[in-house]
């Protein structure tokens, strides 16, 4: 129907190795990624849809403290070299995380990250009554954490970070179950992720980039068409994680596995 820049309308991250290769070998593609990122800031109240990434594909909990720090600092520096501003969010390779890694992200100014639903260990409501007392910790059943809201993680050092848990079932359907065969089906599945109720909710998925065109031919077209349909739905508004977080701060706290 038309040529669109998906990066202007979805959250995304690029590994530093790929971005440096694109800059040298595919400059037009590189420029269009930067254009999509710049347009996302205009669309989402100054919040970029580009997330940073730990510099190499390192399983962070297995690294020592010095290497963890290096991965985060280099990831931030690489992000700034492309987009000209510090990142608000950072993607962890394979979403591999533990408490120490998440605290280190927060200490380096990262405001949020994205984890898998099974990584949520327990949750509780923040200041659940008039006395200011916080809720009781509860343990969600396997993969049953409410993925439509952000959660806060607080640490003994005094820093904190917001955590979003992605919709695991829909993410698997995109990657492995042929959901990208139809843009209409993809849009319908995303719309089905919302619960009944009037409160603000976020539907999000996390997938590898190669799903869109490599593993699934024309998957990038299905994504573009699904986004077009969602833009036409008056009950839905496109956003990114940082923009949603500013408008709807966490009302619940979480602890990760």
Secondary structure by P-SEA (a helix, b strand, c coil): cccccccccccccccaaaaaaaacccaaaaaaaaaaaaaaaaacccccccccccccccccccccaaaaaaaaaaaaaaaaacccccccbbbcccccccaaaaaaaaaaccccccccccccccccccccccccccccccccccccccccbbbbbbccccbbbbbbbccaaaaaaaccccccccaaaaaaaaaacccccccbbbbbcccccccccccccaaaaaaaaaaaaaaacccbbbbcaaaaaaacccccccccc
